[in-house]
């Protein structure tokens, strides 16, 4: 997979908030899917920065609270 095409953060226009089957969700753009023809074609590819961005949005929109994150520490 081309290193230059890895998504590092979630832009304001790359996500939406919704309620699906009664659960509040964060819906992201499919920009994290491995490129066609790559070893990871069709797979979800997360960089550290993307995961941090996802956590920040979860906290910002109250899908997560800080205790949720603390409870996942190993």
N, CA, C and O atoms as a Maestro MAE file, in Angstrom:
{
 s_m_m2io_version
 :::
 2.0.0
}

f_m_ct {
 s_m_title
 :::
 protein
 m_atom[296] {
  # First column is atom index #
  i_m_mmod_type
  r_m_x_coord
  r_m_y_coord
  r_m_z_coord
  i_m_residue_number
  s_m_chain_name
  s_m_pdb_residue_name
  s_m_pdb_atom_name
  i_m_atomic_number
  :::
  1 25 0.848 -1.177 0.000 1 A "UNK " " N  " 7
  2 3 0.000 0.000 0.000 1 A "UNK " " CA " 6
  3 2 0.888 1.233 0.000 1 A "UNK " " C  " 6
  4 15 1.902 1.272 0.697 1 A "UNK " " O  " 8
  5 25 0.518 2.222 -0.766 2 A "UNK " " N  " 7
  6 3 1.290 3.443 -0.893 2 A "UNK " " CA " 6
  7 2 1.222 4.246 0.405 2 A "UNK " " C  " 6
  8 15 0.142 4.655 0.833 2 A "UNK " " O  " 8
  9 25 2.363 4.465 1.018 3 A "UNK " " N  " 7
  10 3 2.458 5.210 2.286 3 A "UNK " " CA " 6
  11 2 1.850 6.603 2.168 3 A "UNK " " C  " 6
  12 15 1.288 7.109 3.140 3 A "UNK " " O  " 8
  13 25 1.950 7.232 1.005 4 A "UNK " " N  " 7
  14 3 1.449 8.592 0.828 4 A "UNK " " CA " 6
  15 2 -0.070 8.665 0.867 4 A "UNK " " C  " 6
  16 15 -0.626 9.738 1.103 4 A "UNK " " O  " 8
  17 25 -0.755 7.544 0.640 5 A "UNK " " N  " 7
  18 3 -2.211 7.548 0.611 5 A "UNK " " CA " 6
  19 2 -2.850 7.162 1.939 5 A "UNK " " C  " 6
  20 15 -4.075 7.094 2.040 5 A "UNK " " O  " 8
  21 25 -2.032 6.907 2.958 6 A "UNK " " N  " 7
  22 3 -2.591 6.549 4.256 6 A "UNK " " CA " 6
  23 2 -3.282 7.757 4.881 6 A "UNK " " C  " 6
  24 15 -2.733 8.859 4.900 6 A "UNK " " O  " 8
  25 25 -4.474 7.539 5.384 7 A "UNK " " N  " 7
  26 3 -5.250 8.611 5.995 7 A "UNK " " CA " 6
  27 2 -4.777 8.808 7.429 7 A "UNK " " C  " 6
  28 15 -4.718 7.858 8.208 7 A "UNK " " O  " 8
  29 25 -4.443 10.041 7.769 8 A "UNK " " N  " 7
  30 3 -3.888 10.362 9.087 8 A "UNK " " CA " 6
  31 2 -4.920 10.948 10.045 8 A "UNK " " C  " 6
  32 15 -4.743 10.866 11.260 8 A "UNK " " O  " 8
  33 25 -5.988 11.535 9.523 9 A "UNK " " N  " 7
  34 3 -7.007 12.119 10.394 9 A "UNK " " CA " 6
  35 2 -8.350 12.126 9.686 9 A "UNK " " C  " 6
  36 15 -8.436 11.905 8.478 9 A "UNK " " O  " 8
  37 25 -9.379 12.381 10.448 10 A "UNK " " N  " 7
  38 3 -10.733 12.421 9.907 10 A "UNK " " CA " 6
  39 2 -11.124 13.882 9.745 10 A "UNK " " C  " 6
  40 15 -11.254 14.606 10.732 10 A "UNK " " O  " 8
  41 25 -11.309 14.311 8.516 11 A "UNK " " N  " 7
  42 3 -11.698 15.695 8.241 11 A "UNK " " CA " 6
  43 2 -13.169 15.907 8.606 11 A "UNK " " C  " 6
  44 15 -13.935 14.949 8.705 11 A "UNK " " O  " 8
  45 25 -13.551 17.163 8.806 12 A "UNK " " N  " 7
  46 3 -14.924 17.483 9.195 12 A "UNK " " CA " 6
  47 2 -15.963 16.938 8.222 12 A "UNK " " C  " 6
  48 15 -17.065 16.577 8.635 12 A "UNK " " O  " 8
  49 25 -15.629 16.874 6.947 13 A "UNK " " N  " 7
  50 3 -16.595 16.383 5.963 13 A "UNK " " CA " 6
  51 2 -16.449 14.885 5.680 13 A "UNK " " C  " 6
  52 15 -17.062 14.373 4.744 13 A "UNK " " O  " 8
  53 25 -15.647 14.181 6.476 14 A "UNK " " N  " 7
  54 3 -15.450 12.741 6.296 14 A "UNK " " CA " 6
  55 2 -16.179 11.897 7.337 14 A "UNK " " C  " 6
  56 15 -15.916 10.700 7.460 14 A "UNK " " O  " 8
  57 25 -17.091 12.509 8.084 15 A "UNK " " N  " 7
  58 3 -17.849 11.728 9.057 15 A "UNK " " CA " 6
  59 2 -19.222 12.349 9.274 15 A "UNK " " C  " 6
  60 15 -19.460 13.511 8.945 15 A "UNK " " O  " 8
  61 25 -20.114 11.547 9.833 16 A "UNK " " N  " 7
  62 3 -21.445 12.013 10.196 16 A "UNK " " CA " 6
  63 2 -21.865 11.302 11.476 16 A "UNK " " C  " 6
  64 15 -21.398 10.203 11.775 16 A "UNK " " O  " 8
  65 25 -22.743 11.939 12.213 17 A "UNK " " N  " 7
  66 3 -23.342 11.319 13.396 17 A "UNK " " CA " 6
  67 2 -24.734 10.846 13.019 17 A "UNK " " C  " 6
  68 15 -25.436 11.517 12.262 17 A "UNK " " O  " 8
  69 25 -25.137 9.699 13.539 18 A "UNK " " N  " 7
  70 3 -26.456 9.160 13.223 18 A "UNK " " CA " 6
  71 2 -26.889 8.246 14.363 18 A "UNK " " C  " 6
  72 15 -26.115 7.956 15.276 18 A "UNK " " O  " 8
  73 25 -28.114 7.808 14.293 19 A "UNK " " N  " 7
  74 3 -28.622 6.800 15.220 19 A "UNK " " CA " 6
  75 2 -29.048 5.610 14.376 19 A "UNK " " C  " 6
  76 15 -29.882 5.741 13.480 19 A "UNK " " O  " 8
  77 25 -28.471 4.447 14.666 20 A "UNK " " N  " 7
  78 3 -28.788 3.221 13.937 20 A "UNK " " CA " 6
  79 2 -29.232 2.185 14.961 20 A "UNK " " C  " 6
  80 15 -28.497 1.865 15.895 20 A "UNK " " O  " 8
  81 25 -30.427 1.673 14.779 21 A "UNK " " N  " 7
  82 3 -31.018 0.681 15.686 21 A "UNK " " CA " 6
  83 2 -30.940 1.136 17.141 21 A "UNK " " C  " 6
  84 15 -30.677 0.342 18.045 21 A "UNK " " O  " 8
  85 25 -31.176 2.435 17.345 22 A "UNK " " N  " 7
  86 3 -31.210 2.993 18.688 22 A "UNK " " CA " 6
  87 2 -29.866 3.384 19.276 22 A "UNK " " C  " 6
  88 15 -29.812 3.957 20.364 22 A "UNK " " O  " 8
  89 25 -28.780 3.084 18.575 23 A "UNK " " N  " 7
  90 3 -27.446 3.437 19.063 23 A "UNK " " CA " 6
  91 2 -26.899 4.641 18.313 23 A "UNK " " C  " 6
  92 15 -26.961 4.698 17.085 23 A "UNK " " O  " 8
  93 25 -26.357 5.616 19.064 24 A "UNK " " N  " 7
  94 3 -25.695 6.741 18.427 24 A "UNK " " CA " 6
  95 2 -24.379 6.241 17.842 24 A "UNK " " C  " 6
  96 15 -23.612 5.559 18.522 24 A "UNK " " O  " 8
  97 25 -24.119 6.581 16.575 25 A "UNK " " N  " 7
  98 3 -22.927 6.088 15.884 25 A "UNK " " CA " 6
  99 2 -22.202 7.222 15.176 25 A "UNK " " C  " 6
  100 15 -22.776 8.272 14.888 25 A "UNK " " O  " 8
  101 25 -20.934 6.982 14.908 26 A "UNK " " N  " 7
  102 3 -20.095 7.870 14.107 26 A "UNK " " CA " 6
  103 2 -19.826 7.118 12.807 26 A "UNK " " C  " 6
  104 15 -19.238 6.037 12.825 26 A "UNK " " O  " 8
  105 25 -20.249 7.678 11.695 27 A "UNK " " N  " 7
  106 3 -20.086 7.042 10.391 27 A "UNK " " CA " 6
  107 2 -18.958 7.753 9.668 27 A "UNK " " C  " 6
  108 15 -19.000 8.972 9.496 27 A "UNK " " O  " 8
  109 25 -17.946 7.001 9.241 28 A "UNK " " N  " 7
  110 3 -16.803 7.610 8.560 28 A "UNK " " CA " 6
  111 2 -16.825 7.302 7.076 28 A "UNK " " C  " 6
  112 15 -17.457 6.344 6.629 28 A "UNK " " O  " 8
  113 25 -16.134 8.120 6.333 29 A "UNK " " N  " 7
  114 3 -15.959 7.924 4.902 29 A "UNK " " CA " 6
  115 2 -15.105 6.677 4.682 29 A "UNK " " C  " 6
  116 15 -14.251 6.372 5.515 29 A "UNK " " O  " 8
  117 25 -15.311 5.954 3.589 30 A "UNK " " N  " 7
  118 3 -14.533 4.726 3.351 30 A "UNK " " CA " 6
  119 2 -13.122 4.985 2.835 30 A "UNK " " C  " 6
  120 15 -12.607 4.194 2.045 30 A "UNK " " O  " 8
  121 25 -12.492 6.064 3.260 31 A "UNK " " N  " 7
  122 3 -11.149 6.408 2.778 31 A "UNK " " CA " 6
  123 2 -10.055 5.550 3.401 31 A "UNK " " C  " 6
  124 15 -8.898 5.635 2.989 31 A "UNK " " O  " 8
  125 25 -10.400 4.727 4.384 32 A "UNK " " N  " 7
  126 3 -9.389 3.913 5.053 32 A "UNK " " CA " 6
  127 2 -9.308 2.505 4.480 32 A "UNK " " C  " 6
  128 15 -8.624 1.645 5.036 32 A "UNK " " O  " 8
  129 25 -10.005 2.265 3.368 33 A "UNK " " N  " 7
  130 3 -10.007 0.936 2.752 33 A "UNK " " CA " 6
  131 2 -8.764 0.791 1.882 33 A "UNK " " C  " 6
  132 15 -8.415 1.695 1.123 33 A "UNK " " O  " 8
  133 25 -8.099 -0.358 2.000 34 A "UNK " " N  " 7
  134 3 -6.899 -0.634 1.204 34 A "UNK " " CA " 6
  135 2 -7.156 -0.481 -0.287 34 A "UNK " " C  " 6
  136 15 -8.222 -0.840 -0.787 34 A "UNK " " O  " 8
  137 25 -6.182 0.048 -0.976 35 A "UNK " " N  " 7
  138 3 -6.313 0.344 -2.400 35 A "UNK " " CA " 6
  139 2 -6.442 -0.914 -3.251 35 A "UNK " " C  " 6
  140 15 -5.906 -1.969 -2.914 35 A "UNK " " O  " 8
  141 25 -7.162 -0.778 -4.355 36 A "UNK " " N  " 7
  142 3 -7.310 -1.876 -5.305 36 A "UNK " " CA " 6
  143 2 -5.930 -2.292 -5.814 36 A "UNK " " C  " 6
  144 15 -5.110 -1.448 -6.176 36 A "UNK " " O  " 8
  145 25 -5.690 -3.581 -5.837 37 A "UNK " " N  " 7
  146 3 -4.418 -4.104 -6.319 37 A "UNK " " CA " 6
  147 2 -3.336 -4.190 -5.261 37 A "UNK " " C  " 6
  148 15 -2.267 -4.749 -5.506 37 A "UNK " " O  " 8
  149 25 -3.608 -3.635 -4.074 38 A "UNK " " N  " 7
  150 3 -2.603 -3.690 -3.007 38 A "UNK " " CA " 6
  151 2 -2.765 -4.985 -2.212 38 A "UNK " " C  " 6
  152 15 -3.769 -5.688 -2.333 38 A "UNK " " O  " 8
  153 25 -1.778 -5.272 -1.419 39 A "UNK " " N  " 7
  154 3 -1.820 -6.440 -0.538 39 A "UNK " " CA " 6
  155 2 -3.015 -6.373 0.415 39 A "UNK " " C  " 6
  156 15 -3.540 -7.403 0.836 39 A "UNK " " O  " 8
  157 25 -3.435 -5.162 0.747 40 A "UNK " " N  " 7
  158 3 -4.505 -4.955 1.719 40 A "UNK " " CA " 6
  159 2 -5.810 -4.509 1.069 40 A "UNK " " C  " 6
  160 15 -6.651 -3.907 1.737 40 A "UNK " " O  " 8
  161 25 -5.992 -4.787 -0.201 41 A "UNK " " N  " 7
  162 3 -7.195 -4.376 -0.932 41 A "UNK " " CA " 6
  163 2 -8.466 -4.772 -0.172 41 A "UNK " " C  " 6
  164 15 -8.651 -5.926 0.213 41 A "UNK " " O  " 8
  165 25 -9.326 -3.784 0.027 42 A "UNK " " N  " 7
  166 3 -10.605 -4.011 0.685 42 A "UNK " " CA " 6
  167 2 -10.559 -4.063 2.205 42 A "UNK " " C  " 6
  168 15 -11.608 -4.059 2.849 42 A "UNK " " O  " 8
  169 25 -9.372 -4.110 2.790 43 A "UNK " " N  " 7
  170 3 -9.242 -4.151 4.250 43 A "UNK " " CA " 6
  171 2 -9.276 -2.741 4.826 43 A "UNK " " C  " 6
  172 15 -8.916 -1.776 4.152 43 A "UNK " " O  " 8
  173 25 -9.704 -2.633 6.057 44 A "UNK " " N  " 7
  174 3 -9.646 -1.348 6.743 44 A "UNK " " CA " 6
  175 2 -8.234 -1.154 7.269 44 A "UNK " " C  " 6
  176 15 -7.683 -2.032 7.932 44 A "UNK " " O  " 8
  177 25 -7.648 0.010 6.969 45 A "UNK " " N  " 7
  178 3 -6.262 0.301 7.335 45 A "UNK " " CA " 6
  179 2 -6.259 1.527 8.247 45 A "UNK " " C  " 6
  180 15 -6.611 2.626 7.817 45 A "UNK " " O  " 8
  181 25 -5.862 1.336 9.508 46 A "UNK " " N  " 7
  182 3 -5.879 2.408 10.498 46 A "UNK " " CA " 6
  183 2 -4.461 2.816 10.873 46 A "UNK " " C  " 6
  184 15 -3.655 1.978 11.277 46 A "UNK " " O  " 8
  185 25 -4.159 4.095 10.739 47 A "UNK " " N  " 7
  186 3 -2.894 4.615 11.261 47 A "UNK " " CA " 6
  187 2 -3.127 5.043 12.709 47 A "UNK " " C  " 6
  188 15 -4.268 5.202 13.142 47 A "UNK " " O  " 8
  189 25 -2.054 5.226 13.440 48 A "UNK " " N  " 7
  190 3 -2.145 5.701 14.824 48 A "UNK " " CA " 6
  191 2 -2.878 7.040 14.872 48 A "UNK " " C  " 6
  192 15 -3.720 7.268 15.740 48 A "UNK " " O  " 8
  193 25 -2.547 7.916 13.935 49 A "UNK " " N  " 7
  194 3 -3.161 9.240 13.898 49 A "UNK " " CA " 6
  195 2 -4.660 9.148 13.624 49 A "UNK " " C  " 6
  196 15 -5.449 9.888 14.211 49 A "UNK " " O  " 8
  197 25 -5.053 8.231 12.726 50 A "UNK " " N  " 7
  198 3 -6.469 8.058 12.407 50 A "UNK " " CA " 6
  199 2 -7.222 7.569 13.642 50 A "UNK " " C  " 6
  200 15 -8.308 8.064 13.946 50 A "UNK " " O  " 8
  201 25 -6.652 6.603 14.351 51 A "UNK " " N  " 7
  202 3 -7.298 6.095 15.561 51 A "UNK " " CA " 6
  203 2 -7.434 7.189 16.617 51 A "UNK " " C  " 6
  204 15 -8.456 7.272 17.298 51 A "UNK " " O  " 8
  205 25 -6.416 8.020 16.755 52 A "UNK " " N  " 7
  206 3 -6.501 9.146 17.697 52 A "UNK " " CA " 6
  207 2 -7.610 10.106 17.286 52 A "UNK " " C  " 6
  208 15 -8.370 10.585 18.127 52 A "UNK " " O  " 8
  209 25 -7.696 10.382 16.001 53 A "UNK " " N  " 7
  210 3 -8.733 11.266 15.481 53 A "UNK " " CA " 6
  211 2 -10.120 10.681 15.762 53 A "UNK " " C  " 6
  212 15 -11.043 11.408 16.129 53 A "UNK " " O  " 8
  213 25 -10.256 9.380 15.591 54 A "UNK " " N  " 7
  214 3 -11.523 8.702 15.854 54 A "UNK " " CA " 6
  215 2 -11.897 8.796 17.339 54 A "UNK " " C  " 6
  216 15 -13.053 9.046 17.678 54 A "UNK " " O  " 8
  217 25 -10.915 8.595 18.211 55 A "UNK " " N  " 7
  218 3 -11.159 8.741 19.649 55 A "UNK " " CA " 6
  219 2 -11.556 10.172 20.005 55 A "UNK " " C  " 6
  220 15 -12.471 10.385 20.801 55 A "UNK " " O  " 8
  221 25 -10.869 11.153 19.416 56 A "UNK " " N  " 7
  222 3 -11.185 12.556 19.698 56 A "UNK " " CA " 6
  223 2 -12.620 12.885 19.295 56 A "UNK " " C  " 6
  224 15 -13.331 13.571 20.029 56 A "UNK " " O  " 8
  225 25 -13.045 12.396 18.131 57 A "UNK " " N  " 7
  226 3 -14.420 12.646 17.690 57 A "UNK " " CA " 6
  227 2 -15.422 11.936 18.597 57 A "UNK " " C  " 6
  228 15 -16.480 12.481 18.910 57 A "UNK " " O  " 8
  229 25 -15.087 10.730 19.012 58 A "UNK " " N  " 7
  230 3 -15.960 10.002 19.929 58 A "UNK " " CA " 6
  231 2 -16.154 10.746 21.236 58 A "UNK " " C  " 6
  232 15 -17.262 10.796 21.771 58 A "UNK " " O  " 8
  233 25 -15.079 11.325 21.751 59 A "UNK " " N  " 7
  234 3 -15.160 12.115 22.981 59 A "UNK " " CA " 6
  235 2 -15.901 13.428 22.743 59 A "UNK " " C  " 6
  236 15 -16.752 13.818 23.543 59 A "UNK " " O  " 8
  237 25 -15.583 14.098 21.660 60 A "UNK " " N  " 7
  238 3 -16.196 15.394 21.339 60 A "UNK " " CA " 6
  239 2 -17.719 15.281 21.240 60 A "UNK " " C  " 6
  240 15 -18.447 16.146 21.727 60 A "UNK " " O  " 8
  241 25 -18.188 14.212 20.609 61 A "UNK " " N  " 7
  242 3 -19.627 14.044 20.386 61 A "UNK " " CA " 6
  243 2 -20.287 13.143 21.435 61 A "UNK " " C  " 6
  244 15 -21.432 12.721 21.279 61 A "UNK " " O  " 8
  245 25 -19.546 12.862 22.493 62 A "UNK " " N  " 7
  246 3 -20.040 12.113 23.654 62 A "UNK " " CA " 6
  247 2 -20.520 10.701 23.320 62 A "UNK " " C  " 6
  248 15 -21.422 10.169 23.965 62 A "UNK " " O  " 8
  249 25 -19.902 10.108 22.304 63 A "UNK " " N  " 7
  250 3 -20.119 8.685 22.056 63 A "UNK " " CA " 6
  251 2 -19.285 7.873 23.047 63 A "UNK " " C  " 6
  252 15 -19.639 6.751 23.409 63 A "UNK " " O  " 8
  253 25 -18.183 8.459 23.470 64 A "UNK " " N  " 7
  254 3 -17.282 7.879 24.469 64 A "UNK " " CA " 6
  255 2 -17.112 8.878 25.593 64 A "UNK " " C  " 6
  256 15 -17.303 10.080 25.403 64 A "UNK " " O  " 8
  257 25 -16.755 8.386 26.752 65 A "UNK " " N  " 7
  258 3 -16.330 9.289 27.812 65 A "UNK " " CA " 6
  259 2 -14.939 8.832 28.246 65 A "UNK " " C  " 6
  260 15 -14.546 7.701 27.960 65 A "UNK " " O  " 8
  261 25 -14.202 9.681 28.922 66 A "UNK " " N  " 7
  262 3 -12.827 9.324 29.297 66 A "UNK " " CA " 6
  263 2 -12.715 7.995 30.047 66 A "UNK " " C  " 6
  264 15 -11.716 7.289 29.903 66 A "UNK " " O  " 8
  265 25 -13.725 7.649 30.843 67 A "UNK " " N  " 7
  266 3 -13.679 6.371 31.563 67 A "UNK " " CA " 6
  267 2 -13.703 5.179 30.612 67 A "UNK " " C  " 6
  268 15 -13.114 4.140 30.911 67 A "UNK " " O  " 8
  269 25 -14.376 5.317 29.473 68 A "UNK " " N  " 7
  270 3 -14.375 4.238 28.476 68 A "UNK " " CA " 6
  271 2 -12.960 3.952 27.998 68 A "UNK " " C  " 6
  272 15 -12.573 2.797 27.823 68 A "UNK " " O  " 8
  273 25 -12.202 5.007 27.791 69 A "UNK " " N  " 7
  274 3 -10.834 4.852 27.286 69 A "UNK " " CA " 6
  275 2 -9.926 4.305 28.381 69 A "UNK " " C  " 6
  276 15 -9.116 3.413 28.130 69 A "UNK " " O  " 8
  277 25 -10.059 4.830 29.578 70 A "UNK " " N  " 7
  278 3 -9.238 4.336 30.694 70 A "UNK " " CA " 6
  279 2 -9.492 2.856 30.961 70 A "UNK " " C  " 6
  280 15 -8.568 2.126 31.321 70 A "UNK " " O  " 8
  281 25 -10.722 2.411 30.791 71 A "UNK " " N  " 7
  282 3 -11.055 1.016 31.101 71 A "UNK " " CA " 6
  283 2 -10.519 0.034 30.061 71 A "UNK " " C  " 6
  284 15 -10.547 -1.175 30.288 71 A "UNK " " O  " 8
  285 25 -10.033 0.534 28.926 72 A "UNK " " N  " 7
  286 3 -9.498 -0.358 27.894 72 A "UNK " " CA " 6
  287 2 -7.993 -0.536 27.997 72 A "UNK " " C  " 6
  288 15 -7.414 -1.301 27.225 72 A "UNK " " O  " 8
  289 25 -7.352 0.144 28.920 73 A "UNK " " N  " 7
  290 3 -5.894 0.019 29.072 73 A "UNK " " CA " 6
  291 2 -5.523 -1.395 29.469 73 A "UNK " " C  " 6
  292 15 -6.246 -2.072 30.200 73 A "UNK " " O  " 8
  293 25 -4.386 -1.818 28.972 74 A "UNK " " N  " 7
  294 3 -3.919 -3.169 29.298 74 A "UNK " " CA " 6
  295 2 -2.799 -3.108 30.289 74 A "UNK " " C  " 6
  296 15 -2.271 -4.146 30.688 74 A "UNK " " O  " 8
  :::
 }
 m_bond[295] {
  # First column is bond index #
  i_m_from
  i_m_to
  i_m_order
  :::
  1 1 2 1
  2 2 3 1
  3 3 4 2
  4 3 5 1
  5 5 6 1
  6 6 7 1
  7 7 8 2
  8 7 9 1
  9 9 10 1
  10 10 11 1
  11 11 12 2
  12 11 13 1
  13 13 14 1
  14 14 15 1
  15 15 16 2
  16 15 17 1
  17 17 18 1
  18 18 19 1
  19 19 20 2
  20 19 21 1
  21 21 22 1
  22 22 23 1
  23 23 24 2
  24 23 25 1
  25 25 26 1
  26 26 27 1
  27 27 28 2
  28 27 29 1
  29 29 30 1
  30 30 31 1
  31 31 32 2
  32 31 33 1
  33 33 34 1
  34 34 35 1
  35 35 36 2
  36 35 37 1
  37 37 38 1
  38 38 39 1
  39 39 40 2
  40 39 41 1
  41 41 42 1
  42 42 43 1
  43 43 44 2
  44 43 45 1
  45 45 46 1
  46 46 47 1
  47 47 48 2
  48 47 49 1
  49 49 50 1
  50 50 51 1
  51 51 52 2
  52 51 53 1
  53 53 54 1
  54 54 55 1
  55 55 56 2
  56 55 57 1
  57 57 58 1
  58 58 59 1
  59 59 60 2
  60 59 61 1
  61 61 62 1
  62 62 63 1
  63 63 64 2
  64 63 65 1
  65 65 66 1
  66 66 67 1
  67 67 68 2
  68 67 69 1
  69 69 70 1
  70 70 71 1
  71 71 72 2
  72 71 73 1
  73 73 74 1
  74 74 75 1
  75 75 76 2
  76 75 77 1
  77 77 78 1
  78 78 79 1
  79 79 80 2
  80 79 81 1
  81 81 82 1
  82 82 83 1
  83 83 84 2
  84 83 85 1
  85 85 86 1
  86 86 87 1
  87 87 88 2
  88 87 89 1
  89 89 90 1
  90 90 91 1
  91 91 92 2
  92 91 93 1
  93 93 94 1
  94 94 95 1
  95 95 96 2
  96 95 97 1
  97 97 98 1
  98 98 99 1
  99 99 100 2
  100 99 101 1
  101 101 102 1
  102 102 103 1
  103 103 104 2
  104 103 105 1
  105 105 106 1
  106 106 107 1
  107 107 108 2
  108 107 109 1
  109 109 110 1
  110 110 111 1
  111 111 112 2
  112 111 113 1
  113 113 114 1
  114 114 115 1
  115 115 116 2
  116 115 117 1
  117 117 118 1
  118 118 119 1
  119 119 120 2
  120 119 121 1
  121 121 122 1
  122 122 123 1
  123 123 124 2
  124 123 125 1
  125 125 126 1
  126 126 127 1
  127 127 128 2
  128 127 129 1
  129 129 130 1
  130 130 131 1
  131 131 132 2
  132 131 133 1
  133 133 134 1
  134 134 135 1
  135 135 136 2
  136 135 137 1
  137 137 138 1
  138 138 139 1
  139 139 140 2
  140 139 141 1
  141 141 142 1
  142 142 143 1
  143 143 144 2
  144 143 145 1
  145 145 146 1
  146 146 147 1
  147 147 148 2
  148 147 149 1
  149 149 150 1
  150 150 151 1
  151 151 152 2
  152 151 153 1
  153 153 154 1
  154 154 155 1
  155 155 156 2
  156 155 157 1
  157 157 158 1
  158 158 159 1
  159 159 160 2
  160 159 161 1
  161 161 162 1
  162 162 163 1
  163 163 164 2
  164 163 165 1
  165 165 166 1
  166 166 167 1
  167 167 168 2
  168 167 169 1
  169 169 170 1
  170 170 171 1
  171 171 172 2
  172 171 173 1
  173 173 174 1
  174 174 175 1
  175 175 176 2
  176 175 177 1
  177 177 178 1
  178 178 179 1
  179 179 180 2
  180 179 181 1
  181 181 182 1
  182 182 183 1
  183 183 184 2
  184 183 185 1
  185 185 186 1
  186 186 187 1
  187 187 188 2
  188 187 189 1
  189 189 190 1
  190 190 191 1
  191 191 192 2
  192 191 193 1
  193 193 194 1
  194 194 195 1
  195 195 196 2
  196 195 197 1
  197 197 198 1
  198 198 199 1
  199 199 200 2
  200 199 201 1
  201 201 202 1
  202 202 203 1
  203 203 204 2
  204 203 205 1
  205 205 206 1
  206 206 207 1
  207 207 208 2
  208 207 209 1
  209 209 210 1
  210 210 211 1
  211 211 212 2
  212 211 213 1
  213 213 214 1
  214 214 215 1
  215 215 216 2
  216 215 217 1
  217 217 218 1
  218 218 219 1
  219 219 220 2
  220 219 221 1
  221 221 222 1
  222 222 223 1
  223 223 224 2
  224 223 225 1
  225 225 226 1
  226 226 227 1
  227 227 228 2
  228 227 229 1
  229 229 230 1
  230 230 231 1
  231 231 232 2
  232 231 233 1
  233 233 234 1
  234 234 235 1
  235 235 236 2
  236 235 237 1
  237 237 238 1
  238 238 239 1
  239 239 240 2
  240 239 241 1
  241 241 242 1
  242 242 243 1
  243 243 244 2
  244 243 245 1
  245 245 246 1
  246 246 247 1
  247 247 248 2
  248 247 249 1
  249 249 250 1
  250 250 251 1
  251 251 252 2
  252 251 253 1
  253 253 254 1
  254 254 255 1
  255 255 256 2
  256 255 257 1
  257 257 258 1
  258 258 259 1
  259 259 260 2
  260 259 261 1
  261 261 262 1
  262 262 263 1
  263 263 264 2
  264 263 265 1
  265 265 266 1
  266 266 267 1
  267 267 268 2
  268 267 269 1
  269 269 270 1
  270 270 271 1
  271 271 272 2
  272 271 273 1
  273 273 274 1
  274 274 275 1
  275 275 276 2
  276 275 277 1
  277 277 278 1
  278 278 279 1
  279 279 280 2
  280 279 281 1
  281 281 282 1
  282 282 283 1
  283 283 284 2
  284 283 285 1
  285 285 286 1
  286 286 287 1
  287 287 288 2
  288 287 289 1
  289 289 290 1
  290 290 291 1
  291 291 292 2
  292 291 293 1
  293 293 294 1
  294 294 295 1
  295 295 296 2
  :::
 }
}
